[in-house]
Amino acid sequence: MMRFRVDVTVLPKDGVLDIQGKAVEHTLKRSGYSAVDDVRVGRFIRFSVEAKSESAAGTLVDSAADDLLANGLIESYTYKLERIQ
């Protein structure tokens, strides 16, 4: 078995209103960061997993993200695997 660190980023899908993102964008612009645009606010989730291969770890992460970590109707996710042992 191999052990992987998993970093999952969950963000609102394009076209979904992101109220938090708009609030952060407004505050940044009001604070002088006028070049900032299209702010999206999401979640970052880190965990480790044991699997027989990187592919098996990816399958497990996809399953967990689809079932629990992201709402597929309004959110998308990406992840990064890093072998740690």
C-alpha positions, 0 to 999 in steps of 0.5 A, a space after each residue: 500500500 502507498 500513502 498519499 496526501 490529498 489536497 482538494 479545492 472546491 469552488 462554485 461552478 462557473 455561472 453560479 452566483 458566488 455571494 462571498 466571492 462578490 463581497 471579497 471582490 468588492 472589499 478588495 476593490 474598495 481597498 485599492 486593489 482595482 485590478 482584482 476581478 472574478 473572485 471565487 470563494 471556496 473550500 480547501 480540504 487536506 487529508 491522507 489516504 492509503 491505496 494500492 496505486 495513484 490511480 486507486 487513490 484518485 478513484 477514492 478521492 473522486 468518490 469521496 468528493 462526489 459523495 460528500 465534499 462537493 455539491 455537484 449541482 453548484 460546485 466543482 472540485 480539483 485535487 492533487 495527490 502527493 505520495 508521502 510513503 
